[in-house]
Amino acid sequence: MVADAGFVAPRERTTWVNNELIRRIGSALVLAPLAIITAYFGGWSFVVFWAIAAIGVLWEWTALVARAERRALLSTGIAVIVLAAALAGTERYVGALGVLAIGILSSVALAPADRRVWASGGVAYAGALCLSPILLRADPAFGLAATIFLFAVVWGTDIGAYFAGRLIGGPRLMPAVSPNKTWSGAIGGAVIAVAVGLLIARYAGVQMLLGVGIIGLVLSVVSQAGDLFESAMKRHFHVKDSGSLIPGHGGLMDRLDGFVVAVLTAAVLGVGRMGFEAAATGVLVW
């Protein structure tokens, strides 16, 4: 009998799951402690951490979309990220956004004619990864709590989706984009994300948890959408991984795809509700 191509035979499935789990744990043991430690101390260590992460993501993005013609695009993008991070680190957020906008426009002029949209998107994507965490963490009231809340929601989504998808299985979420993702995984990831997000918020002293639970659900959904977007992008450019920085598990984009969209969503929501000075409060306090 021929096995269904959409599923993995039990023995192969077990081996694949074990290997995948080992890779995920290995990458988490490298990235998670650094993210948490810099978040705890805040200040310039946090700014530098996310600026470096954004530069790494931009490096991988330009390698995908511009390849050999990326030197000018990459150099300009790095300069933009460094300057924008420095401005955000001194709470000059409007200036940082202005620099990012100039960088996006510059990338259009520097990129190959047939990839200008993709090139400008890379500067926007990396810029969002750099500026959004800095903006949220700078809130003196809930900056640390909101940052840890975001980590918990995104990581909870990833872990919950992984185990629910492997244990329950079922219909594929978007087989044309990511054949291994299932609806059970998506729902399981969202449930775990909301649960751990509520625990973090309760520990931080947030009283109105209904709003926080809804935000946790929204951020989990957009995190999974970010993961699917990156999968679609890799398929578009015919690559398996965005890079090879993390042995056996791809690049930074492969690890941060969901976080980029989630932290940008949180930053926009927080600024919209409470302004630049209290963006994290705007995420957690309802």
C-alpha positions in Angstrom: 0.0 0.0 0.0 1.3 3.5 -0.9 1.4 5.9 2.1 -0.5 9.2 1.8 1.9 11.9 0.7 0.4 14.4 3.1 1.3 12.4 6.2 4.5 10.9 7.6 4.8 7.2 8.5 4.9 6.6 12.3 8.6 5.8 12.5 9.7 8.6 10.1 7.3 10.9 11.9 8.8 10.1 15.3 12.4 10.6 14.0 11.4 13.9 12.3 9.6 15.2 15.4 12.6 14.4 17.7 15.0 16.0 15.3 12.8 19.1 14.9 12.3 19.4 18.6 16.0 19.2 19.3 16.7 21.9 16.7 13.9 24.1 18.2 15.3 23.7 21.8 18.8 24.4 20.6 17.9 27.6 18.9 15.7 28.7 21.8 18.6 28.1 24.3 20.7 30.6 22.3 18.2 33.3 21.5 15.7 33.3 24.4 18.1 34.0 27.3 19.7 36.9 25.4 16.3 38.4 24.6 15.1 38.0 28.2 18.3 39.3 29.8 18.5 42.4 27.6 14.8 43.0 28.2 15.3 42.9 31.9 18.1 45.4 31.9 16.6 47.5 29.1 18.5 50.6 28.0 21.2 50.5 25.3 21.8 46.7 25.7 18.2 46.2 24.6 18.6 48.7 21.7 21.8 47.1 20.5 20.3 43.6 20.7 17.4 44.4 18.5 19.4 46.5 16.1 21.8 43.5 15.6 18.8 41.2 15.1 17.3 43.6 12.6 20.5 43.8 10.6 20.7 40.0 10.6 17.2 39.8 9.2 17.9 42.5 6.6 21.0 40.5 5.6 18.9 37.4 5.0 16.1 39.3 3.3 18.4 41.1 0.8 20.2 37.7 0.1 16.8 36.3 -1.0 15.5 39.2 -3.0 18.6 40.9 -4.5 21.3 38.2 -4.4 24.5 39.5 -6.1 23.1 43.0 -6.5 22.4 43.6 -2.9 25.6 45.4 -1.7 24.3 49.0 -2.0 20.9 48.0 -0.7 22.3 46.2 2.3 24.8 49.0 3.1 22.1 51.6 3.0 19.7 49.5 5.0 22.2 48.8 7.8 23.0 52.6 8.0 19.3 53.3 8.3 18.7 50.7 11.0 21.7 51.9 13.1 20.5 55.5 12.9 16.9 54.7 13.5 17.8 52.6 16.5 20.0 55.3 17.9 17.1 57.8 17.6 14.7 55.4 19.2 17.1 54.7 22.0 17.0 58.4 22.9 13.1 58.4 22.5 13.1 60.4 19.3 10.6 58.1 17.7 9.2 60.4 15.0 12.8 61.0 13.8 13.4 57.2 13.8 10.3 56.7 11.7 11.4 59.4 9.4 14.8 57.8 8.9 13.1 54.5 8.2 10.8 56.1 5.6 13.8 57.6 3.8 15.5 54.2 3.9 12.4 52.5 2.4 12.3 55.1 -0.5 16.1 54.8 -1.0 15.8 51.0 -1.3 13.4 51.4 -4.2 16.0 53.4 -6.1 18.9 51.0 -5.3 17.1 47.7 -5.9 16.9 45.8 -9.2 14.0 47.1 -11.2 12.0 43.9 -11.0 12.4 43.6 -7.2 11.9 47.1 -5.9 8.8 46.2 -3.9 10.5 43.2 -2.2 13.6 45.4 -1.5 11.7 48.2 0.2 9.7 45.6 2.1 12.9 44.3 3.6 13.8 47.7 5.1 10.3 48.1 6.5 10.4 44.5 7.9 13.8 44.9 9.6 12.9 48.4 10.8 9.7 47.1 12.4 11.7 44.4 14.2 14.2 47.0 15.4 11.9 49.9 16.5 8.8 48.2 17.9 10.5 46.4 20.8 12.5 49.5 21.7 9.4 51.6 21.7 7.5 49.2 23.9 10.3 48.5 26.4 10.8 52.3 26.9 7.5 52.6 28.7 8.5 53.1 32.4 5.3 51.6 33.7 4.7 48.4 31.8 7.7 48.2 29.4 9.2 45.1 30.8 5.9 43.4 31.4 4.7 44.0 27.9 8.0 42.8 26.4 7.9 39.5 28.4 4.2 39.2 27.6 5.0 39.4 23.9 7.8 36.8 24.2 5.4 34.5 26.1 2.6 34.9 23.5 4.9 34.3 20.5 6.8 31.4 22.1 3.6 29.9 23.5 2.1 30.0 20.1 5.1 28.3 18.5 5.3 25.6 21.2 1.5 25.0 21.4 1.2 24.8 17.7 4.1 22.4 17.4 2.8 19.9 20.0 -0.9 20.2 19.2 -0.2 19.8 15.5 1.9 16.7 16.1 -0.4 15.1 18.7 -3.7 15.8 17.1 -2.9 16.3 13.4 -5.9 16.7 11.1 -6.6 19.1 8.2 -3.8 21.3 6.9 -4.0 25.0 7.6 -2.4 26.2 4.3 -0.9 23.2 2.5 0.2 25.3 -0.5 2.3 27.5 1.7 3.3 25.3 4.7 2.3 21.6 4.4 3.2 20.7 8.0 0.9 23.3 9.7 -2.6 22.1 10.8 -5.7 23.8 12.1 -5.3 21.9 15.3 -1.8 23.3 15.7 -3.1 26.8 15.0 -5.8 26.5 17.6 -3.6 24.8 20.1 -1.0 27.5 19.7 -3.5 30.2 20.3 -4.9 28.6 23.4 -1.4 28.2 24.9 -0.5 31.8 23.9 -3.6 33.2 25.7 -3.0 31.1 28.8 0.7 32.1 29.2 0.0 35.7 28.3 -2.7 35.9 31.0 -0.3 34.4 33.6 2.4 37.0 32.7 -0.1 39.9 32.8 -1.6 38.7 36.2 1.9 38.4 37.7 2.6 42.0 36.4 -0.4 43.3 38.4 -2.7 43.9 35.4 -6.3 43.8 36.7 -8.6 43.8 33.6 -7.5 40.5 32.1 -10.3 40.1 29.6 -8.8 42.7 27.3 -5.4 41.2 27.8 -6.7 37.8 26.8 -8.2 39.2 23.6 -4.9 40.9 22.8 -3.1 37.7 23.4 -5.4 35.9 21.0 -4.9 38.6 18.3 -1.1 38.6 18.7 -1.1 34.8 18.5 -3.1 34.9 15.2 -0.9 37.6 13.6 2.2 35.8 14.8 1.0 32.7 12.9 0.2 34.9 9.9 3.8 36.2 10.0 5.1 32.6 10.0 2.9 31.8 7.0 4.1 35.0 5.2 7.7 34.0 5.6 7.0 30.5 4.4 5.2 31.9 1.3 8.2 34.2 0.7 10.7 31.3 0.8 8.5 29.4 -1.6 8.4 32.4 -3.9 12.2 32.6 -4.0 12.6 28.8 -4.1 14.6 28.4 -0.8 14.1 26.1 2.1 15.5 28.4 4.8 16.1 32.1 5.0 19.7 31.6 6.0 22.1 29.2 7.8 22.9 31.2 11.0 21.3 28.6 13.3 22.7 25.2 12.4 20.0 22.8 11.2 17.2 25.3 11.6 17.7 28.1 9.2 18.3 31.8 9.8 17.0 34.6 12.0 14.0 35.2 9.8 12.9 31.6 10.4 13.0 32.2 14.1 11.6 35.8 14.2 9.0 35.7 11.5 6.1 35.5 13.9 7.6 37.9 16.4 8.1 40.7 13.8 4.4 40.9 13.0 3.3 40.4 16.6 5.5 43.1 18.0 4.6 45.6 15.2 0.9 45.0 15.9 1.4 45.5 19.6 3.4 48.7 19.0 0.8 50.2 16.6 -2.0 49.3 19.1 -0.1 50.7 22.1 0.8 54.0 20.3 -2.7 54.3 19.0 -4.2 54.0 22.5 -1.6 55.7 24.7 0.9 57.5 22.5 4.7 56.9 22.1 5.5 57.5 25.8 3.2 54.8 27.1 2.8 52.3 24.3 3.3 49.2 26.5 0.6 50.5 28.8 -1.7 50.7 25.8 -1.2 47.0 25.2 -1.8 45.7 28.7 -4.1 48.1 30.5 -7.8 48.1 29.5 
